[in-house]
Amino acid sequence: MEYGCRSMVGKIKSILLKHPREAFITEENIRTQWRELNYVGEPDYRKALAEYEEFLDLLKKEIPEIHLLPRCDKTGLDSIYVHDPVLITEKGAILCNMGKQQRKGEPEATGDFLRELNIPILGLIAGEGKLEGGDVVLLNEHTMAIGLGYRSNEDGIQQLKELTLDFIDEFYVVPLPHWEGPDDVMHLMSLISPVDYNLAVVYSRLLPVPFREWLLEREIELVEVPDSEFGTMATNILALGPRRCLMLSGNPLTKEMLEKKGIEVFEYRGEEISLKGLGGPTCLTRPLLRL
């Protein structure tokens, strides 16, 4: 199949998802895992299925090819967030090495499925290296920003640089804040989501000053998420294509700012599939082909 992503805003033609039927599996499975995984609340299984069906129906209207990961004994509730265990490049997939211990089995499970789709594996992050997809922001086909924090370390970032040296010319490593500590989800994409090649949604209060200035020097306009909507993941936005995006409902101020910039905004309900596990629409999806 065709594959490759040279940005995070090109039109999505093919995407990878995992239904909560295959990630959450049963109510009992949720009950035994959610606290250990540091969810903010126990997802309601039936409501999660209903929310996801609405989410899936919306994506089906926008994306011609959707692939669903199967159930796997090596993975848990977090495997619904398919963005983190793998990167998709023009040369193939890069399997990550998860900083969250309970997610260690996800890259291998995802890699097995990608091989079935005939997507080659370019490489993997190994050894002491740690890297999660939520820390990688591809600003254009030659420029990548990478978050350095509790989920991605210097070794993992160096391995990523070596794997992408042929096509990424500029890397910017962004030190991430401690925030709520090592058990919390603080990826680089918790703070920034591109919605066009020259426009990104950000929460500047937690952005390092040099990185924010680096973005502005590249003439990337910043839409500033208000404090009141940072906790409801207004910064976690999936670009379906240039200036067309999907965001979690309940963030009216950010939505209004985007629409004033000429962005077409779609919303989904995500109390069970997003807010309780702290994974927005970007986390729930891994584009396989963007044009």
N, C-alpha and C positions, 0 to 999 in steps of 0.2 A: 504494500500500500504506500501511498504518498505520505511523507512525514516531513517535519521541519518547522521550526519557529525562529524567525530572525528578529522578532520583537515581541512585546507583550500587548500590542494594540492592533496588529494586522487582523484581517477578517478570519474568524475561526471557521475552518472547513471540516475538521475532525477533532473529536475530544474524547478523553477518557474520564469515566465516572465510576463510582461504586455505590450501589443502592444500599440504604440502611438494612434491607432484608439480609444482605450478604455481609454487612459490617457489624450491625447490632445483633442480628440473628434472632434473639429472643429477649423477653423481658427479664428473665433470670440472668442472662448474660450481661445485660446492662447493669443490673443490680450488683453483680459481683465485681464490676470493673470501674464504674464511673468515678468513685472516690479516689482510687489509686491513680487514675489518669488525670486527676486534678480538674475534673469538670466542675463548673459552678453550680450544677444541679443535675438531678437524675433525669435523663431524657425519657419522655413518655413514648413508648414504642409505637403505639397506634397513631398518635399524633405525628410522630416523626415520619412514618410511612406516608401519611396524607400530605404533609408538607413537601416531602421529596417528590411525590407524584406531580404536584403543582410545579415544582422547580424543574422537573424533567420535561413536562409539557411545554414550559416556556422555552427551554433550550431546543427542543425538537422543532419549534417554529423558526429558530434562528440558525441552527447548525445542521448541515445535511447528513453528517456521519457521526454516530454516537456509539462508543464501545463501553461495555459495562464489565468491570472486574468481577471475577467469580469469588465465592466464599473460599477462605483459606484458613487452615488451622494455625498457621504461623502468625496471624494478625488478629487485632482486637478492634474495639470500637473506633479508634482513631483512624483506621484504614479507610473510613468514609472520606477523609481529607487526602485525596489522591495527589494533590499538588506537591506534597513534601518529599516523597521517597524517590522521585525521578525528575530529571531535566530532559527536555527534548531539544536537540540542536539540529542543524542542517546536516550533520554528519552521523546522527544517530542518538541513542539515549545514553544518559549518564546516570548510573544508579548511585543514589546517595548513601551515606552512612549516618543513621539517625542519631541526633544528640539526645533524644528522649529514649531511654532504655527500653520502655515498653513497646516501642515501634520498630525494633531492630529487624523483625521479619518482613517488613513491608517492601523494602527495595527488591529483595529476591523474588517475592511473590509477584510484584509488578513486572520485573524483568522477564519472568517466565511467560507472562501473558503477552508482553510486547514481542517476544520472539515468535509467538504464535501468529502475530499480526505481520511478521516479517520486517519488523523494525529492528535494525542492528543495534547492538550494544557497543557504544563507542568506548566505554570504560566504566570504572566504578571507583568510588572513594573507599579506601581500605585502611586497615591498621588503626592507628590512633587518630586518623583524620575523621572529623565530623562535619557533615554538611546536610542541611535541609533545604528543600526547594523554596520555602517561604523566605529564605534569606537572599535569594538571587533575583535581581531585577535587571532584565535585559532592556536597556533604554533604546538601543537600535542594534543593527546586525553586527556592529563592531565594538559596542560599548556595554560593559557590564558593571553593575554595583553589587557588592556582596556584603551582607551583614556579618560582623564578627561579634559573637555573643555566646550564650549558653548552649545554643543549638548547632552552631557552626564555628569551628576553631581554625587557627592559623594553618595547621597541617592540612585540613580538608580544603581550605581555600587555595593553598598552594597546589594541591593535586588537581583541583578544578582548573586553575590557570594553565597547568601543563596539558591537560586534556583538550583545552579550547584555544591553545596558542596559535593554531593555524588560521583562526577566523575571528578571534576577539583581540583587538588592538589595544584597548584601554580598559583597565580594571580599576575600580575605586572601592577600597575596603572601608566600610563604615562601622566604627565601633558603636555597639548598641548599649543602651542604658541598662542598669541593673533592674529598674522598675520594681516588679513584685517578686523578683528573685528567680533562681534557677528552675523552679518548678512551674513557673508561669510561661505562657506563650508570648514571647517577644521576638518576633522575626522582623527583618527589615521591612517586609511588606505589611507589618502592623502599622507602619508609619508612612508608607508611600504606595500609591497605585497609579501607574500611568493610564491615562484614558485617551491620549493621542500622542503623536510623536513630540509635540511641543507643549503638552499639558499634563499635569499630574496632580492628584489629590494627596495632600500631606497633612500630618499633624506636626507642625513646626516646633512646638514646645519640647518635643523629645528628639528632634533632629540635631545632630552635631552641626555647629555653625559652618565649618569648612565644607561639609557635604551640601548643605543648603545653598551656600554661595556657589559651589561647583555646578549645581543644577541651574541656578540663575545665569551663570556665565555661559551656559549652553543654550540660553534663551528658552528654557522650559518654564512656562508659566505655572504658578502654584495656586491651587484652590485649597484654602485653609479650613480644615475641619474644626468646628467649634468644640470647646471642652465638653459640652453636654452630649456630644455625639461620638466622642472617641470610644467610650465604653461600649457603645452599640455598633462598633466596627464600621463606622462610616468611611474609614480609610481603606477598608478591604473591598475593593471594587473589581469586578471582572470586565475587562474591555472585550466586547463581542466583535468589535471592529473599530476603526477610527471614529471617535465621537459617538459611539453607541455602547452603552454599558449596562451592567446588571449589578444592583446593590441590594442590601438587606433593607427591608421596610423598617420604618421607625426612625429615619434620619432625614426629616423634612428640610432642615436648614441646608444641609449639604446637597440634597437633591435640587433644591431651588437654585443654589449657586451654580450647579452644573448646567441646569437648564438655561440659565441666563447666559452661559458661555456657548449655547447652541448644542449642548450634549443631549442626545436622546437617552432617557433613563428608564429602565425596566426595574421593577421591584419584585421580591419574593418574600414570603413569610418564612422565618427561620428560627423560631423560638426553640425548637427541639433539635434541629439539625445543625444550627449555627451558633446561637448564643450560649447554649449550655456547654458546648465543647470548644467554644472560642475559635470557630473556623467559618469564615465568610465564604462568599461565592468563588473567590480565587482559590481558597483552600479546598473547596469541594470539587474542583475541576483541574484537569491537566490537559490543555490543548496539545494535540498531536500534530496538527497542521494549521499554520496561519499563513495567509497570503497578503 
